[in-house]
Amino acid sequence: MASFNEGQSQRRRQLLYSLRATRALFASTGDYARSMKVELGIQMLLDQQVSDRMIGLLEQSAAVAARDAADLVADGFR
């Protein structure tokens, strides 16, 4: 198990919070395919062996997914 400093732990917690919120938004709009993709990101993040580079990629993907989920909500679940 890797050891993490406080900054890494905080970064993971924030990303996990964001991913969970995004997953819930996709699920509430009925977009279960995207919801499951976000769930895979959550599972990767919970794996303690995820590298900093992978966390960076997850953060980028989470930002895009959050934007897409917000667009779905704003458009009234088209």
N, C-alpha and C positions, 0 to 999 in steps of 0.2 A: 504494500500500500504506500502510495506516495505521500510525502508530508507537504502540507500547504501552508503558506503564510496567510495572514489575515486578509490581505488584498485579494488573493486568489479565491479564498472562501467567500468573500463578499461578492466578487464578480460572478461566481457560480450561483450564489443565492439569488442575485438580481436577475440573472439569465433564466434560472428556473422559474421564478415568479412570472417573468414575461412570457415564457413558453407555456406555462399552465393557463394563463389568462387568454393567450392566443388560441390554444387548443379549445378552450371553453367557447370562445366566440365562433370558431369554425363549426363546432358541434351544434351550437344553438342555431346556426343558419342552415344546418343540414348538410354541410360540406364535410362529410365523414372521411373522404379520401385525404383532404388536407389535414383534418384533425389527427388522423393516424400518422401522417408524416411528421407532424409536430410531436406526437407521442414518441416516435422513434428518436427524435432529437432529445427529448426529456430523458429517455432511457440511456442514451449515450452520455448525457451530462451526469447522470447518477453513477455511471461507471467511474470509479476513482482513478482509473488509468488514462483518462482522456487528457491529451496534451494541451498545452497552452494554444498551440496552433489550431487544434480542433475546436477549442472553445471559441477562438476568434471566428472561425468559420460558422459555428453555431450562432454566434451573436449576429453575424451578417444575415444569415438565413432567418433568424428570429425577427430581425428588423423588417425584412421584406414580408414575412408572413403576418406580422402585426399590422403592417400597412394594408395588406390585402384584406385582412379580416375587418379592419376599420372601414375600408371601402365597401365591403359587403353589407355591413351594418348600416352605413350611411345611405346606401342605395336601397335599403328596405328588403334585403334578402332576395334579390332578383333571382 
